[in-house]
Amino acid sequence: MWPQLVLTGITVIWGGTFLVISKALQWIGPYTLVGARFLIAAAILGAVLRSRLRGMTGHEVRAGILIGLGLYFGYSLQTVGLQTIDSSKSAFLTALYVPLVPILSWVLMRKAPSLGAGLGIVLAFTGMVLLTNPGELVFTLAPGEFYTVLGALAISAEILLIAHFSQHCDPRRVAFMQLLAVGLMALATAVALGERQPEFTPGLIASVLGLAAASALIQFCMNWAQRYVNATRATLIYAMEPVWAALVGAAAGERLGLWGLTGGTLIVLAVLVSTLERRKRKT
């Protein structure tokens, strides 16, 4: 019960970060922002863990780097895609990670989802699609769409890698390594692309520090909770993230609309169906 509640809690925080990111990008380039955010997050987690990092094994280092690669490519490919497609289309294509996780889990690990989880996946994916207002989307098979689909595949790989390594590694050490890996790769990309120098305003500093603290908490909680929650069920919970993002946006003055309300309802229903089915099976 607690691991599922923890995952639900971090989706609330996760959903709230999108508004902060959109504001911060007026002062800083996207890769510089990701690099600063994750390096500071690694520093925060390292300061909290301190002596616990000394016993880090080579297996945990490799696990953190591999998971970090999935996280980095998920962010990067989505960012590249957003240069040529709008945010609604990006959100639609990124939602493909919801059905991709159970499909890849089935193909690679021979773990078929239960009936309730399968129904939940269908409902959650439908809800995420509706949140993007699909009536206004037009697909042209442009490079941006291709990169965004690859980004969804990278996010799926990240979730599956966490599920794989969480059983045999210390989640705190792995979270530190993946934050460090993402931060270094993102800053290297920013330098290679020649991104503009950030404007060190109070708003940017506050945004980066807030995002860093959120990232440290989110990645640690994901690594810990997925020791007890399988990848498919965790994906259903993660699908709540755009609901919270939409609610935060609505509170800030953005219009949610009928599509958004219907989509959010379906995602909540998906999580409830999966949870009730699991409780019934346990009983």
Salt bridges, closest charged atoms under 4 A:
GLU60 OE1 - ARG173 NH1 3.48
GLU145 OE2 - LYS89 NZ 3.03
ASP170 OD2 - ARG172 NH2 2.83
GLU199 OE2 - ARG196 NH1 3.98
GLU277 OE2 - ARG281 NH1 2.82
